[in-house]
Amino acid sequence: MAAMRLSAKMDRTDSGTPWGFRMTGGKDFGAPLVIQRVSHGVYGLDISRHDLLLIVCNGIWHLLSNDRMYKSPNYEIRLLQGGSKK
């Protein structure tokens, strides 16, 4: 399967509602930012484990992206589906 780029704006009504996925890596860990786990449908997006996150909240640092996502009711995500083999 060829890798496919996806851009989407994600919105939620309550900042206490989980986004539905976890990520690992990031520039601060010397590894690409990658989807680690998908716990349930992610607001209509078809994302999978090992998809490569190109940009989350205008950054590629894990701790900064995670903090912004946790606090924000919306953000922009860009990823490369099928972009990471492991």
N, C-alpha and C positions, 0 to 999 in steps of 0.2 A: 504494500500500500504506500503510495506517495504521500509525503508530508503535505499538510494543508494549513495555510495561515488563517487565523480567525481573530477578528476584532469585535468586541462587544462591550456595551456599557451595562454594568450590573447594578440593579437597584433592589433595595429591601425597605420595608416600612418600619422595621424595628431593629436597632443595632444589636439587640440581644439574640436575634435569629441567626443561627450559623449560616455561613456561605455554602457549606456542603462539600468542601474539599480542604485538604491539607497540602502544604507544599514543603519541599526540602531543597537544600542548596542555596545558592545566591552568591553574589560577588563577595560578600563578607565571609563565606565558607569556601571560596575558591572552586566552586562547582556551579553548573547551570541551575537556574531556578526551575524546578520540575514539580508537576503534580505528583504527590506521594500517595494520596488516598482520596477517593470520592465516596462520600458516605450516603448520599442520596441525590436525586435530581438537582442540578444546579441551575435553578431559575430558567429552565428551558434550553440550556446549553448542553451540547453533547461533548463533554470533556471526559477524558479517561486518564487512568494512571499512566505515568511516564510522558504525558504531553509536556512540552517544553514551554515555559512561560517566558515570553520575550519582554513584556512590560506589564507591570502591575502598579497602578497608581503612579505612573511616570518614573518608575525606578526598578532596579534589578537587585537591590540589596534585600536579603531575607528579612532581617529584623525591622527595617523601615517599612517594607511592603506589608508585613504581617501587622505591624502597629497601625498603619493607615487603614488596612482592610477591616481590622477589628473595630475601629472607632467610626468608620464611615458608613453612611447608609447607601452610598453608591460609589462606584469607581469604574475605571476603564481597564479592561484586560485585553492583552494581545498574546496569543499563543500559537505555537506550531504543533498541530495535532500529528501524532506519530513521529515527533521530532527527536525523541530520546529512545534509545533501544533498551536501556535498563534503568 
